[in-house]
Amino acid sequence: VNDAENRASQGFTLTRGTDSSRARFWMTFEWGGGDIFNAKNVQSMCETEQIFLTGSDYTDFCLLQNSSCAEPTFTISHVFYGTSNVSSCPLLNSTAVSNRAEELYAGVSSSDPDVAALSSFFMEVGRYCLSHSAWTGFKIRAQVVVPLYSYNVHYHHHHHRHHLIYYRISIWNIKTESSVAKTITITTMPQKGTNGRNPIFTSMTRSYIELGVPLEDFQSEFDEESEQQQDFLEYYRDVKTDYFDAFDMESREKQTRGDLTVKWYSQPLVDIESGEIANGDVMLAILSLGFVYAWMLAQMQSFFLGTFCMLQVAIYSRPTT
């Protein structure tokens, strides 16, 4: 942190001065009892965010601003407590929470596009229909409730106003095996979401926390990118442990805090989970082959025949495409 500006003066990109969209940490909250913004729920959402923000290594990966961790503004903590640095998350006055929620709801239809975009970020904005026939080779249609990252659609920027949403997205074209980026307009069906309710309310909300690139000792976010990603993976392994411990998790089951359903997401977490699943599958395959080999040796009572047959099994069980 202390030498960030010196590094910048030497031609390096400012250490952790750029928001890494790939490493962002996302959380979504859902409540089945109507308006999600009540004092108890806000406290629970704040506590969930603080698990990440108070993690031991967060200050080594946070987005930097003026040589200090930047304030995460797209968090429930920031919106209702005025700052994300509230490790104790006290229970707020119900009237204060209600008044702040009303400001958010009013902001959805604000004539100020910045206010409308910020307020809409925390809303359950309904269903979206994505369709763009200009892409040669495919047409995409999808439905989401709260726009988040998806395995095949990545949302880079959005602006919600008058039920039109402008997204810069990149989509993988299966036919040409290439990625394309387009700016599209998505028309919402507001009767299914926040704006279609009278009085207006949302039963879902979300938050995200930025992390910074390039990491220390790297010149830019593209400098030895694989090594920087590996550092993020190591960090997110600790994050995963923190959340598993906080929620007393033994597996990837549905999580709740109070009456809230809580989900969290980051691309490094997806990479970690994918790796663990793949490694588990490989181990099962090895154990299966070992069992079959032992059974053949026992039945044939011939090392040569058992080994030859096992080689045939191993060779012909490989994928051919």
N, C-alpha and C positions, 0 to 999 in steps of 0.2 A: 504494500500500500504506500509506504513512504517514498519509494523510488519511482512511482508511476510516472510523474511528470518529467523526471530526469530521463527515463527511458523514451518518452515521447519526443523530447528534444533531440535525441540521438537517432531519430527516424523510425522508432518502434511505434506501432499502434498503442494508444494509451491502454495500459493493463486493465482488463475487465471494464473497459469504457464503452463496450458495445453490448447491447442486449442479445443474448443467444436464444433465438426462437426455438431451436432444437432442444435446449436444456431447460426451458421454462417448466415450472412446476404448477400443474393445474389441479384445482379441487372443485368438485360439484357437490351441492347439497340439495336434498329433496325432502319435502315434508308433506304428509298427506292430510294435514289438518287445516288447509286454507292458506292464509297469508303466512309466509315463512318468516317474515320479519317481526318477531316478538323478542322480548328481552332474553328469555332463556335460550332460544335458538341462536340469537346473535352471540351470546356468550359461548355456546358450544362451537359455533363456527370459528370464533376467535381462537379458542383453545386448539382447534384442529390446525389452524394456520400457524400457531406458535410452536407446534411440534417441529415444523420445518425451520421457522425463523430463529429459534433458540438452539438449533442443533449445533454441536461443537465446532463443525467445520464450515458453517454457513458463511462466516466472515471471510473465508478463503476463496469463496466462489461467487459471492454476491456481486451484483452490478455496482460499480463504483461511480460516485459523483463527488467531486472535490475531495478525493482521497478517502472517502468514507462510504459505507454501504448506502446506496440510494434508497429512498423511502419507497416501498412497494405500494403504489396507489390503487391498484386493482385488487384490493383485499377488503373483506368485510371489516377487519380490524381498523383499517384506515377510514373507511366510510363512516362507521358508527362510533369509533373511539377517537378519531381524529389523528391517529398515528398507528403504525403497525408494530411499534415497540411497546407492547402492552403484555408482557409475559404473564401477568397474573389474571388478566381478563375478568375484572369484577363484573358483577351483574348490574346492568344499567337500569336506570329508571324507565319504566314502561312508557311513560309519556314522551320522554326524549327519543326513545327508539321509534315510537309511532310517528312523531313529527319528522324524524329523519327519513323514514320510509315514505312518508307522503311527499317529501321533497324529491325523492328518487322517482316516484310514480309521476309526479308533475313534470319532471325533466324529460320523460319519454316523448312527450309531445311538444317540447320546447322548440322555439324558432331558432335557438342557438344550436348549430349542428354539433358543437363540442359537448354541450350539456346533454343533448339528446343521445349522442353516441355513448357517453359515460354512463348515463342512467340505464340505457338499453342493455349495456354489458351485463348488468346484474339481474336482468329480467328473463323470465321464461317467455320468449317472444313468439312461440307458436311453431307451426310446421312450415318447412321451406320446401319448395320444389325447385330443384336445380335442373335446368335443361338448356343445352347449348348445341344446336345442330351444326354450327360452323366448324366444329372439330371433325376433320376427316378421319373416318375409321371407327368412330364410336360416338355414342351419345350417353350422357350420364344423367341419371335421375336418382335423387336420394331424399330421405326425410330425416330431419334431426329435430330435437326439441331445444337443446341448448347447443349452439355451434361450438364444437371443440375439434381437436385434431382427430383425424380418422386415418385408418391404414391406407386409404387410397385417395383421400382428399385432404389437402393441407390448406387451412385458412390463414392467409398472411395479414390481411387487413380488412376491417369491416366498418361501415358507416350506416347506421340505422336511422331512417327518416322517412316518414309518411309510408311506412310499410314496404319501402324499397331498400334492399341491402346490396351494397356493392362489395364484391369479394375479389381479391386477387388470389387465385388458386392455382396449384400445379397438380396435374392429374397424369397418371401413368397410362399411356395408350398401349393396350394389350397387342393390337395388331402391328404397330410399328416399333414396339418395344422402345419407346422413347417418352420423355416427359415433356409436357407442354404447359405453358402458363398463359392464362387469359384473365381478363377482368370481365366479370359477368354481373348482371343484375338479377337478383333473386326477389321475387314477389312473395310476401308472406300471406298466409290466410289467418288474419288476426283473430277470427272468432274462436280459434283453437288455443289461443295463448293469452298473454297478459292483457293486451289492449281490447280483447273481446269481452272482458268481464266488467260488470258494473255492480259495485264499485271495483275499480282496477286493483288487482293484486297479483302476486306471483307466488307459486308454491315451490319453485326451484330458483337457485341462484348459483353463482360460481365465483371463483377468484383465481388469480395466478400471481406467481412471484418470479421476477426476472433474475437470471444469473448472467454473469458477464464473461465476455471473451475479448481479447485473447487472455489466457491464463498467464501467470507470472513465468518469465523466462522464455516466452514465445513472442515472436515479432508481430504476428497478426493472427486472426482467427483461422486463417488457412495455412499457417506455418505448422508443419508436422501435425496435421489435423488429427490423424489417428491417435497420436500420443495424447493430445488434449481430450479427445473423446474417451480415451482410457482413464484419464484422471476423473472425468465426470462420472464414468461408470463406477469407479471406486468410491466416489463421494455418494452416489445414489444407492450403493449397497448399504452404506450406513443409514441413509434416509429410510430405506426399506425396513431396516432393523428397528429404527426409532418408531415407525408407524405400527409395525407388527407388535412391538412391546406396548405402545400406548393403547392399542385396541385389543390387547391380549389375544392376538391372532395366532393360530396354528396353521392355517391354510388361507387360500384366497377367497374365503367366503364373504358374503355381503356384510358390510360394516355399518354400524349405527353408533351415534353418540347422542344420548338422550332419545328424543323422538325423530332425529334426523337420520336419513340415509346418506352416507358419506362415500364419495369416490375420489381417488386421486390418480394423476396421470403425468408422465413425462416420457419422452422418447427414450432416454437412457434406461428408465425402468422397464420399458417394453423390451429393450435389447437384453437386459438382465434376465427377465422372465423367459424370453425366447431361448437364450443360451442354456438356462437351467433345464428347460423342457427338452431341448435337443440332447443335452448331456445325459439326462435321465433315459431318453429313448435309446441312445447308443449303449448305455449300460445294460438295459433290458435285453437288447439284441445280443450283446456279448454273452450274457447269462443264458439266454435261450440256446445259442449255438453251443455253449459249453455243456448244457444239459443233453442236447441231442447227440453230441460227440461222445459223451460218457455212456449214454444209453446204447449207441451203436457198438462201442468197444465191448460193453458188457454182453450184448446179445451175439455179436459175431465172434467174440473171443479171438480177434485177429487185429493187431495194430495196423497192418498194411491196409486191409479192407476197410476198417473203420475210418482211417485217415483219408483214404481215397474217396469214400462215400461222402465224408464231411466236406472235402474240397469241392465235390460236385454240388452239394447243397449250397455252399458259400458262393460258388461261381454263378449258379443259375438263379439264386435268390436276389442278385443285384438288379436294380432297375435297368431296363434296356433303353429308356428314353431320357 
